[in-house]
Amino acid sequence: MRKDALLRCVSLPSMLAALGALALAFAAIAATPLAASAHDTVATQVADPARSTPEAASGFLHREPVRGRGWMAVTANRHASDAAGAMLAAGGSALDAAIAAQMVLTLVEPQSSGIGGGAFLLYFDAASRRIDAWDGRETAPSRADESLFLDAAGQPMPFFAAVVGGRSVGVPGVLRMLEQAHRERGRLPWAKLFEPAIALARTGFAVSPRLHALLAGETALHRDAQARALFYDLHGEARPVGYRLRNLQLADTLTRISREGSLALHAGPIAHQIAARVQSDPDNPGLLGEYDLAFYRPVKRQAICVEHDSHRVCGMSPPSSGGIAIGQMLKLWRLGTVRLADRNGALDADGAHRFAEAGRLVFADRDRYVADPAFVALPGGPEAFLSDRYLAGRAALIGERDMVRPAPPGTPMLDTGGADGRAISLEQPATTHLSIVDARGNAVSMTSSIESAFGSRIMVAGFLLNNQLTDFSFAPVRNGSPVANRVQPGKRPRSSMSPTLVFDRTTGDLQLVIGSPGGPSIVNYVARSLITILDDAIEPQAAVSMPNLGNRNGPTELELGAAPESLARSLRERGHDVRFVTMTSGLHAVAVDCRGQSRHHRSCMLTGAVDPRREGAVSTQRLWGTPAWKDAGSAGETSRAQATTRQQEFSRSRLPTAP
């Protein structure tokens, strides 16, 4: 039975009356992922690049690659990488490590992700050579409809007026998704995976420079009493760098989840708190109810893979646009003959022009066609959008000068029409990404998000709730036709999250695990990195550190403070409308090189790459070149020194403590 049909079968009052029984029964429901389905073809809409504000930049720290062997984890925070490393050192799988890292990120990187949000995850099983593609994206409440973000006059609300408060909160999905994936791919007990986060929440962690900067610049988080007491002092000032932040409520929540599983969040007292807080928001109440939480199910989908020279590149399927968009970018790129960067990492003007033009075409298709496949069918399926014949026709539109703006979408198969995709949908880039390879060669690439920085600015039981519903189009109709990414009950909003795995096309061996936060610009961040690593033979750390650029079918964007003015002049001479903008990627990668080694994974060299724009860290079993008997541990000092900021290396005895 389809999820939305099921939702109509049970009334909210009857569900609440039997909530206890439902919670017990739901364990069986949650154990079975929802199969993907399709409905009538409609279309999506284009985002307005000028209104998409990135998660604030907080500096640029030079990074060196970290090379190791055995296992490796790269996450957005040293504490999360340490937690992942502890699970891997205990014999856990890459999936175990990802769960431990996500729980810690809920604590130490609350602006970006957490158990109040959603995620997409790719898992590679080395023994079977199988890829699991997990969709833990949030869903719209059962009582939501296309008028959710319309004002009394029927016009779209101002964006941030919709973000802050209960209206924007979707049903969180990351915890239930991780639980289901753990049933299939976990090796360690569920409760053990929560131990690092629980301990850190109780003892406290040092507020990092990035977290402090984002708290200091935040204007809406103060409205939530729980968040205000946690993140600010009595004078309303953000906790300073180095302050030891304890989150005892989150520790209690994670302890309960470690014992009871996802039902601890999706039913019972915590679910009641979530629903009550969302629906009673004093300024912007929402529709999320306990019923919605209880009936959430993750979806196990098919990964989307394309061949790229000697590589096979795999990504996520809709409602993420990442797999299709990056597949198209790579294929359009291979139809040209230019380089994106030279051996020193300097961007080439001809390559930048082609990359921007390819992005324009990709985003035209993305914004016209991609949405939740349970509500919107892709004409011909993903294969039609990635066919050589179709993309050859699209590539023919790329000339010496910038093409017409905006570029029109293509027609991969006979389009049934009826829907207009070009309506504003603003996807905010408050997200995180982690890349993990375990000692058996299994891998996880996971991108997780609560959408805007600090989500809806609502804190419940020690964690922040998402504002992912603002990823829907606010305007449900354009030119008399329905917009594909409009709000509908039970629907997942479109995403750009792009967890990616790269394999050797001939042997099937894993070569690269990569992804990034960054809202709709994720597609450009990941595609740029893939091209420079796979085509231009640039080392992963140098590649993720290069200036960002791209085009989302609007102006051509160059990274402020990183891309040279000479590149902008060259692109303007070709007709580009060039804008210098903040582009706060958070690319995290693990490269796997088994050449010249035995086929045993433990002999392969692992190279971790951390984006210098954020506070990521690498954890590895043993640094490359050290004797086999000398283990670097889950956070060896040399690895840590290479991969973390000096400000984070405070002695705990010197940290100011919470009262």
Residue pairs with C-beta under 8 A, 6 or more apart in sequence:
1 9
2 37
2 374
3 34
3 139
3 295
3 297
3 374
3 490
4 142
4 374
4 488
4 489
4 490
4 491
6 295
7 142
7 291
7 295
7 489
7 490
8 142
10 291
12 142
12 143
12 289
12 291
15 22
15 290
15 291
15 294
16 290
16 291
19 267
19 268
19 290
19 294
22 267
22 294
23 263
23 266
23 267
23 268
23 294
26 263
26 266
26 267
26 294
26 295
27 261
27 263
29 295
29 297
30 176
30 179
30 180
30 262
30 263
30 266
30 296
30 297
31 180
31 183
32 297
33 180
33 297
33 298
33 299
33 300
34 297
34 298
34 299
35 299
36 299
36 301
36 373
36 374
37 373
37 374
38 373
38 374
38 376
38 377
39 374
39 375
39 376
39 377
40 377
40 416
40 418
41 376
41 377
41 378
41 379
41 415
41 416
41 418
41 419
42 371
42 375
42 376
42 418
42 419
42 481
42 482
42 483
42 484
43 368
43 369
43 376
43 418
43 419
43 420
43 421
43 481
43 483
43 484
44 366
44 367
44 368
44 369
44 370
44 371
44 376
44 421
44 425
44 473
44 483
44 484
44 485
44 494
45 367
45 420
45 421
45 422
45 423
45 424
45 425
45 473
45 475
45 478
45 483
45 484
45 485
46 363
46 364
46 367
46 406
46 421
46 422
46 423
46 424
46 425
46 552
46 553
46 554
47 367
47 424
47 425
47 426
47 427
47 520
47 552
48 424
48 426
48 554
49 520
49 552
49 554
49 555
49 557
49 579
50 554
50 555
51 159
51 424
51 426
52 426
52 427
52 428
52 429
52 519
52 520
52 521
53 428
54 429
54 518
54 519
54 521
54 581
54 582
54 583
54 584
55 111
55 112
55 214
55 428
55 429
55 430
55 431
55 453
55 517
55 584
56 213
56 214
56 217
56 453
56 582
56 584
57 582
57 584
57 613
58 209
58 210
58 213
58 214
58 613
58 614
58 615
59 209
59 210
59 613
60 561
60 562
60 612
60 613
61 612
61 645
62 545
62 612
63 541
63 545
63 609
63 610
63 611
63 612
63 642
63 643
64 541
64 642
65 539
65 540
65 541
65 607
65 608
65 609
65 642
66 72
66 607
66 608
66 610
66 618
66 620
66 623
66 639
66 642
66 643
67 605
67 606
67 607
67 608
67 623
67 624
67 625
68 605
68 606
68 608
68 618
68 620
68 621
68 622
68 623
68 624
68 632
68 639
69 602
69 603
69 604
69 605
69 606
69 620
69 621
69 622
69 624
70 439
70 602
70 606
70 620
70 621
70 622
71 85
71 88
71 89
71 94
71 97
71 436
71 437
71 438
71 439
71 606
71 620
71 621
72 436
72 437
72 590
72 606
72 608
72 618
72 619
72 620
72 621
73 81
73 84
73 85
73 88
73 97
73 101
73 434
73 435
73 436
73 437
73 590
73 618
73 619
73 620
74 81
74 434
74 435
74 436
74 588
74 589
74 590
74 608
74 609
74 610
74 616
74 617
74 618
74 619
75 81
75 84
75 101
75 105
75 432
75 434
75 588
75 616
75 617
76 105
76 109
76 112
76 432
76 433
76 434
76 517
76 586
76 588
76 614
76 615
76 616
77 104
77 105
77 108
77 109
77 208
77 615
77 616
77 617
78 615
78 617
78 635
78 640
78 643
78 644
78 648
79 104
79 107
79 108
79 196
79 200
79 205
80 100
80 101
80 102
80 104
80 105
80 108
80 109
80 434
80 617
81 101
81 616
81 617
81 618
81 619
81 635
81 643
82 104
82 196
82 617
82 619
82 634
82 635
83 97
83 100
83 101
83 103
83 104
83 196
83 197
83 200
84 97
84 98
84 100
84 101
84 434
84 436
84 619
84 634
85 97
85 619
85 620
85 621
85 633
85 634
85 635
86 100
86 196
86 634
87 96
87 97
87 99
87 100
87 188
87 192
87 193
88 94
88 96
88 97
88 436
88 438
88 439
88 619
88 621
88 634
89 621
89 633
89 634
90 188
90 192
91 187
91 188
91 439
92 100
92 186
92 187
92 188
92 193
92 438
93 185
93 186
93 187
93 188
93 438
93 440
93 442
94 123
94 185
94 436
94 437
94 438
94 442
94 443
94 444
95 123
95 178
95 181
95 182
95 185
95 186
95 442
95 444
96 182
96 186
96 187
96 188
96 193
97 436
97 438
97 444
98 121
98 178
98 434
98 436
98 444
98 446
99 178
99 182
99 186
99 193
100 193
100 194
100 195
100 196
100 197
101 434
101 436
102 113
102 114
102 115
102 119
102 174
102 178
102 434
102 446
102 448
103 115
103 193
103 194
103 196
103 197
103 254
104 196
104 197
104 200
105 112
105 113
105 114
105 432
105 434
105 448
106 113
106 114
106 115
106 116
106 197
106 250
106 254
106 463
107 197
107 200
107 201
107 205
107 247
107 250
108 200
108 205
108 208
108 211
109 211
109 432
110 211
110 454
110 463
110 464
111 211
111 214
111 215
111 430
111 453
111 454
112 430
112 431
112 432
112 448
112 449
112 450
112 453
112 517
113 119
113 174
113 430
113 431
113 432
113 448
113 449
113 450
114 174
114 448
114 450
114 455
114 463
114 464
115 172
115 174
115 175
115 253
115 257
115 265
115 463
116 172
116 450
116 455
116 460
116 463
116 464
116 465
116 466
117 138
117 172
117 173
117 174
117 448
117 449
117 450
117 451
117 455
117 465
117 466
117 468
118 136
118 137
118 138
118 170
118 172
118 173
118 174
118 177
118 448
118 449
118 466
118 468
119 134
119 136
119 137
119 173
119 174
119 177
119 178
119 446
119 447
119 448
119 449
119 497
120 133
120 134
120 135
120 136
120 137
120 316
120 320
120 322
120 446
120 447
120 495
120 497
120 499
121 132
121 133
121 134
121 136
121 177
121 178
121 181
121 444
121 445
121 446
121 499
122 131
122 132
122 133
122 134
122 303
122 314
122 315
122 316
122 443
122 444
122 445
122 446
122 499
122 500
122 501
123 131
123 132
123 134
123 181
123 185
123 442
123 443
123 444
124 130
124 131
124 442
124 443
124 444
124 501
124 510
125 131
125 132
125 185
125 442
126 440
126 441
126 442
126 443
126 510
126 601
127 440
129 508
131 303
131 305
131 314
131 501
132 181
132 184
132 185
132 300
133 300
133 301
133 302
133 303
133 316
133 317
134 177
134 180
134 181
134 298
134 299
134 300
134 301
135 173
135 177
135 298
135 299
135 300
135 301
135 316
135 319
135 320
135 492
136 173
136 174
136 176
136 177
136 178
136 298
137 173
137 319
137 320
137 468
137 492
137 493
137 495
138 170
138 171
138 172
138 173
138 466
138 468
138 469
138 492
138 493
139 170
139 171
139 173
139 292
139 296
139 490
139 491
139 492
140 148
140 170
140 171
140 469
140 472
140 487
140 488
140 489
140 490
140 491
140 492
140 493
141 170
141 171
141 286
141 287
141 288
141 289
141 292
141 489
142 289
142 291
142 292
142 489
142 490
143 287
143 289
143 489
144 287
144 469
144 487
144 488
144 489
145 487
145 488
145 489
146 476
146 477
146 486
146 487
146 488
147 154
147 476
147 487
148 167
148 287
148 469
148 472
148 487
149 156
149 157
149 162
149 167
149 469
149 470
149 472
149 474
149 487
150 156
150 157
150 474
150 475
150 476
151 157
156 424
156 474
156 475
157 474
159 426
159 470
159 474
160 220
161 284
162 168
162 284
162 470
162 474
163 428
163 451
163 452
163 456
163 457
163 467
163 470
164 220
164 223
164 283
164 284
164 456
164 457
164 467
165 281
165 283
165 284
165 285
165 286
165 456
165 457
165 458
166 277
166 278
166 279
166 280
166 281
166 284
166 285
166 286
166 287
166 288
166 456
166 458
167 281
167 284
167 285
167 286
167 287
167 469
168 284
168 286
168 451
168 456
168 466
168 467
168 468
168 469
168 470
169 278
169 286
169 288
169 455
169 456
169 458
169 465
169 466
169 467
169 468
169 469
170 288
170 466
170 468
170 469
170 493
171 288
171 292
171 293
171 296
172 265
172 293
172 296
172 465
172 466
173 296
173 298
174 448
175 257
175 262
175 265
175 266
176 262
176 266
176 296
176 297
176 298
177 298
179 190
179 261
179 262
180 298
180 300
181 298
182 190
182 193
185 442
186 193
190 258
190 261
191 258
191 259
193 258
194 254
194 255
194 257
194 258
195 258
197 250
197 254
198 251
198 254
198 255
198 258
201 246
201 247
201 248
201 250
201 251
201 254
201 462
202 246
202 248
202 251
203 246
204 244
204 245
204 246
204 655
204 657
204 658
205 244
205 245
206 241
206 242
206 243
206 244
206 245
206 648
206 650
206 652
206 655
207 215
207 239
207 240
207 241
207 242
207 243
207 244
207 245
208 241
208 615
208 645
208 647
208 648
209 241
209 615
209 645
209 647
210 614
210 615
212 238
212 239
212 240
212 241
214 453
214 454
215 221
215 231
215 232
215 238
215 239
216 237
216 238
218 238
218 453
218 454
220 454
220 457
221 227
221 228
221 231
221 454
221 457
222 228
222 232
222 236
223 283
223 457
224 457
224 458
224 459
226 249
226 459
226 460
226 462
227 454
227 457
227 458
227 459
227 464
228 236
230 245
230 247
230 459
230 462
231 238
231 239
231 245
232 238
232 239
233 239
239 245
240 656
241 647
242 647
242 650
242 654
242 655
242 656
243 655
243 656
243 658
244 652
244 655
244 656
244 657
244 658
245 658
246 657
246 658
247 462
248 462
249 461
249 462
250 461
250 462
250 463
251 462
252 461
252 462
253 264
253 265
253 270
253 461
253 462
253 463
256 264
256 270
257 264
257 265
264 270
265 271
265 274
265 293
266 293
266 294
266 296
267 290
267 293
267 294
270 460
270 461
271 290
271 293
271 294
272 290
273 460
273 461
274 288
274 290
274 293
274 460
274 461
274 465
275 288
275 289
275 290
275 292
275 293
277 458
277 460
277 465
278 285
278 286
278 287
278 288
278 458
278 465
279 285
279 286
279 287
279 288
279 289
281 458
301 316
301 317
302 317
303 314
303 315
303 316
303 317
303 323
303 501
304 314
304 315
304 316
304 317
304 323
304 324
304 327
304 382
304 386
305 312
305 313
305 314
305 315
305 327
306 312
306 313
306 327
306 330
306 331
306 386
307 313
307 505
308 330
308 331
308 334
308 530
308 534
309 334
309 505
309 534
309 535
310 504
310 505
310 506
311 502
311 503
311 504
311 505
311 511
311 534
312 502
312 503
312 504
312 505
312 508
313 326
313 327
313 330
313 500
313 501
313 502
313 503
313 530
313 534
314 323
314 500
314 501
314 502
314 503
315 322
315 323
315 324
315 326
315 327
315 498
315 499
315 500
315 501
316 322
316 323
316 497
316 498
316 499
317 323
317 324
317 373
317 382
318 324
318 370
318 371
318 372
318 373
318 376
318 378
318 382
318 494
319 370
319 371
319 372
319 373
319 492
319 493
319 494
319 495
320 494
320 495
320 496
320 497
320 498
321 366
321 370
321 494
321 495
321 496
321 523
322 495
322 496
322 497
322 498
322 499
322 500
322 522
322 523
322 526
323 382
323 498
324 365
324 366
324 370
324 382
324 385
324 386
325 362
325 363
325 365
325 366
325 370
325 496
325 498
325 523
325 527
326 498
326 500
326 523
326 526
326 527
326 530
327 382
327 385
327 386
328 358
328 361
328 362
328 365
328 385
328 386
328 391
328 394
329 355
329 358
329 359
329 362
329 523
329 527
329 531
330 527
330 530
330 531
331 386
331 388
331 391
332 358
332 361
332 362
332 391
332 394
332 395
332 398
333 340
333 354
333 355
333 358
333 527
333 531
333 535
334 535
335 391
335 392
335 395
336 354
336 395
336 398
338 348
338 350
338 351
338 354
339 348
339 351
339 535
339 536
340 347
340 348
340 351
340 352
340 355
340 528
340 531
340 532
340 535
340 536
341 347
341 348
341 351
341 532
341 536
341 538
341 546
342 348
342 536
343 536
343 537
343 538
345 532
345 538
345 542
345 543
345 545
345 546
347 546
347 547
347 549
347 563
347 564
347 567
349 567
349 570
349 571
352 549
352 567
352 570
352 571
353 402
353 570
353 571
353 574
353 576
354 398
355 524
355 527
355 528
355 531
355 549
355 550
355 551
356 402
356 549
356 550
356 551
356 556
356 571
356 576
357 397
357 398
357 402
357 403
357 551
358 395
358 398
359 523
359 524
359 527
359 550
359 551
359 552
359 553
360 403
360 405
360 406
360 407
360 551
360 552
360 553
361 394
361 397
361 398
361 407
361 410
361 553
362 523
363 520
363 523
363 551
363 552
363 553
364 406
364 407
364 408
364 409
364 410
364 553
365 385
365 409
365 410
365 412
366 523
367 409
367 421
367 422
367 553
368 409
368 421
368 422
369 376
369 378
369 379
369 385
369 409
369 421
369 484
370 376
370 378
370 484
370 494
371 484
371 485
371 494
372 491
372 492
372 493
372 494
374 490
374 491
374 492
375 484
375 488
375 491
376 484
376 485
378 384
378 385
379 411
379 412
379 413
379 414
379 415
379 416
380 412
380 413
384 390
384 412
384 413
385 412
387 412
390 410
390 412
393 410
394 410
397 403
397 407
400 574
401 574
401 575
402 556
402 571
402 574
402 575
402 576
402 577
405 553
405 554
405 577
406 422
406 553
406 554
407 553
409 421
418 481
418 482
419 481
419 482
419 483
419 484
420 478
420 479
420 481
420 483
421 483
421 484
421 485
422 478
423 473
423 474
423 475
423 478
423 483
423 485
424 473
424 474
424 475
425 471
425 472
425 473
425 474
425 485
425 493
425 494
426 470
426 471
427 451
427 471
427 494
427 495
427 496
427 519
427 520
428 451
428 452
428 453
428 467
428 470
428 519
429 517
429 518
429 519
429 520
429 521
429 522
429 584
430 449
430 450
430 451
430 452
430 453
430 454
430 455
430 517
431 447
431 448
431 449
431 451
431 497
431 517
431 518
431 519
431 522
431 586
432 447
432 448
432 449
432 517
432 586
433 445
433 446
433 447
433 448
433 499
433 515
433 516
433 517
433 586
433 587
433 588
434 444
434 445
434 446
434 448
434 515
434 588
435 443
435 444
435 445
435 513
435 514
435 515
435 588
435 589
435 590
436 443
436 444
436 513
436 590
437 443
437 510
437 513
437 590
437 592
437 606
439 601
439 602
439 621
440 601
441 510
441 592
441 601
441 604
443 501
443 510
443 513
443 590
444 513
445 499
445 500
445 501
445 513
445 514
445 515
446 499
446 515
447 497
447 498
447 499
447 515
447 516
447 517
447 522
449 466
449 468
449 495
449 497
449 517
450 456
450 464
450 465
450 466
450 467
450 468
451 466
451 467
451 468
451 470
451 471
452 467
452 470
454 464
455 464
455 465
455 466
455 467
456 464
456 465
456 466
456 467
457 464
458 464
458 465
459 465
468 493
469 487
469 493
471 485
471 493
471 494
471 495
472 485
472 486
472 487
472 491
472 493
472 494
473 483
473 485
473 486
473 487
475 483
475 486
476 482
476 483
476 486
476 487
477 483
477 486
485 493
485 494
496 518
496 519
496 520
496 521
496 522
496 523
497 515
497 522
498 515
498 516
498 522
498 523
498 526
499 515
500 512
500 513
500 514
500 515
500 526
500 530
501 510
501 512
501 513
502 510
502 511
502 512
502 513
502 514
502 530
502 534
503 509
503 510
503 511
504 511
509 592
509 594
510 592
511 591
511 592
511 593
512 530
512 533
512 534
512 540
512 589
512 590
512 591
512 592
513 589
513 590
513 592
514 526
514 529
514 530
514 540
514 587
514 588
514 589
514 590
515 522
515 526
515 587
515 588
516 522
516 525
516 526
516 529
516 585
516 586
516 587
516 588
516 611
517 584
517 585
517 586
518 525
518 583
518 584
518 585
518 586
520 552
521 548
521 550
521 552
521 557
521 583
521 585
522 585
523 550
524 548
524 549
524 550
524 551
524 552
525 548
525 550
525 583
525 585
525 587
526 587
527 550
528 543
528 546
528 548
528 549
528 550
529 540
529 543
529 544
529 587
529 589
532 538
532 543
532 546
533 539
533 540
533 543
533 589
533 591
538 546
539 607
539 609
540 589
540 591
540 607
540 609
541 607
541 609
541 610
543 589
543 609
544 585
544 587
544 588
544 589
544 609
544 610
544 611
544 612
545 611
545 612
547 558
547 559
547 562
547 563
547 564
548 557
548 558
548 559
548 562
548 563
548 583
548 585
549 556
549 557
549 558
549 559
549 563
549 567
549 583
550 556
550 557
551 557
554 577
555 576
555 577
555 578
555 579
556 571
556 576
556 577
556 578
556 579
557 578
557 579
557 580
557 581
557 583
558 567
558 568
558 571
558 578
558 579
558 580
558 581
559 580
559 581
559 582
559 583
560 580
560 581
560 582
560 583
562 583
563 580
568 578
568 580
571 578
572 578
584 613
584 614
585 611
585 613
586 611
586 613
586 614
586 616
587 609
587 611
588 608
588 609
588 610
588 611
588 616
589 608
589 609
590 606
590 607
590 608
590 609
591 606
591 607
591 609
592 604
592 605
592 606
593 604
593 605
593 606
593 607
594 601
594 603
594 604
594 605
597 603
597 604
597 605
605 624
606 620
606 624
608 618
608 620
608 643
610 616
610 617
610 618
610 643
615 644
615 645
615 648
616 643
617 635
617 640
617 643
617 644
618 639
618 642
618 643
619 634
619 635
619 639
620 632
620 636
620 639
621 631
621 632
621 633
622 628
622 630
622 631
622 632
623 632
623 636
623 638
623 639
626 632
632 638
632 639
640 649
641 649
